Amino acid sequence: MSLPLIREAAPSDRRQVAEMLAEVWGGGDFIMGVWREWLSSPSGDLLVAEVDGRVVGIMYVEYRPAGEAYLAGARVHPRYRRRGIAAQLTLECLGRARSRGKTLATLATSVENLAAQRLAEKLGFRLRARVVRVRASPLSRGQVDRVRPLGPEEAGSAEMWARERDGRPLKFDWYSYSTLTADDLRLYAEEGFAFAVGRYDGLALWQPYSFGGPFLMLDYLSGSRESARELGVLARLEARRFKLERVYGQVRASEDTLKGLVEAGFRHPKTRGMLVYEKPL
Ligand SMILES: CC(C)(COP(=O)(O)OP(=O)(O)OC[C@H]1O[C@@H](n2cnc3c(N)ncnc32)[C@H](O)[C@@H]1OP(=O)(O)O)[C@@H](O)C(=O)NCCC(=O)NCCS
């Protein structure tokens, strides 16, 4: 086999990429849905690995504000695995991020994906957080005494609280993760989708989504057991108010927060979760 060539993807690669993805997870990969967006994004590079004129690997790096880069969409054709192709794609992404002045690279993978975890560890990524998927049904009646909307002017102090509690807090960003910033908090607060308990004992951000069916997505939730319980109950009540079918969430695995959410009627499958890795550049 000749050495893989790593290069930027071109529109004409689409057919070959689709063929390759059909072999990876039996089709149904979200990547074809974001192909054009990734290909033409001014804030990211979509790379492919080519061997003997054939596309056998793909990876996307997104350049984010505040010095961060996010790696996503790592896929290598099953017949070309364990030949260093994903490692080469990752190193190219890291190099590009570094030359844009980025200082931290982040990626996420499922707790079940040992190959991706080993790959990240081999390339010097460290585990930053485990994120648990939670879900609940909407609720028509429930008692919430201490939760209040977060004011946009509180964004700075709420961000400081989250940083003290979580280290660098993570926000779910629709199939990716980013560091929660004061700007995020201000935006959710202005939209009416940021809630706090006290100043502060708990904090949650969510938004209504429609994808398959309408649901409420908890993008961030952290707090003591009692605060998490109240925030969870409010999320379920809000879902009913907006006529949504479910509440989903991606929450950092902290024992008290998860206990509170379980008391609020959330479930979290034991095995399904994500590991978020990071590497200083
Ligand atoms: C994960 C994936 C991208 C790795 O691609 P790859 O080209 O085979 O990876 P590399 O050959 O560059 O592997 C580099 C290192 O990662 C680790 N690694 C890769 N695959 C592994 C596996 N199946 N089991 C254990 N370690 C693995 C090893 O340390 C390997 O080094 P080594 O071969 O010298 O031991 C590929 O398996 C794949 O496409 N999987 C399906 C899609 C997927 O899960 N993507 C990641 C989503 S986050």
The ligand as an ORCA input file, in Angstrom:
! r2SCAN-3c Opt
* xyz 0 1
  C     -11.256      4.953     15.382
  C     -10.677      4.877     13.964
  C     -10.929      6.229     13.272
  C      -9.177      4.587     14.050
  O      -8.651      4.632     12.745
  P      -7.262      3.920     12.359
  O      -6.771      4.554     11.105
  O      -7.443      2.458     12.360
  O      -6.330      4.319     13.596
  P      -4.734      4.328     13.570
  O      -4.227      3.206     12.705
  O      -4.252      5.679     13.257
  O      -4.444      3.958     15.091
  C      -3.563      4.698     15.886
  C      -3.563      4.101     17.286
  O      -4.875      4.153     17.839
  C      -5.116      2.973     18.625
  N      -6.147      2.146     17.977
  C      -6.729      2.333     16.785
  N      -7.671      1.390     16.549
  C      -7.682      0.594     17.633
  C      -8.448     -0.548     18.000
  N      -9.375     -1.062     17.193
  N      -8.213     -1.090     19.212
  C      -7.292     -0.590     20.049
  N      -6.512      0.502     19.750
  C      -6.725      1.092     18.561
  C      -3.800      2.219     18.635
  O      -3.039      2.724     19.712
  C      -3.201      2.634     17.320
  O      -1.812      2.492     17.292
  P      -1.162      1.053     16.926
  O      -1.884      0.545     15.715
  O       0.268      1.378     16.678
  O      -1.388      0.193     18.117
  C     -11.342      3.733     13.149
  O     -11.303      2.551     13.924
  C     -12.765      3.989     12.725
  O     -13.031      4.590     11.675
  N     -13.730      3.540     13.550
  C     -15.145      3.712     13.257
  C     -15.553      5.161     13.367
  C     -15.221      5.722     14.733
  O     -15.425      5.065     15.738
  N     -14.765      6.968     14.751
  C     -14.434      7.685     15.956
  C     -15.622      8.404     16.450
  S     -15.171      9.501     17.750
*
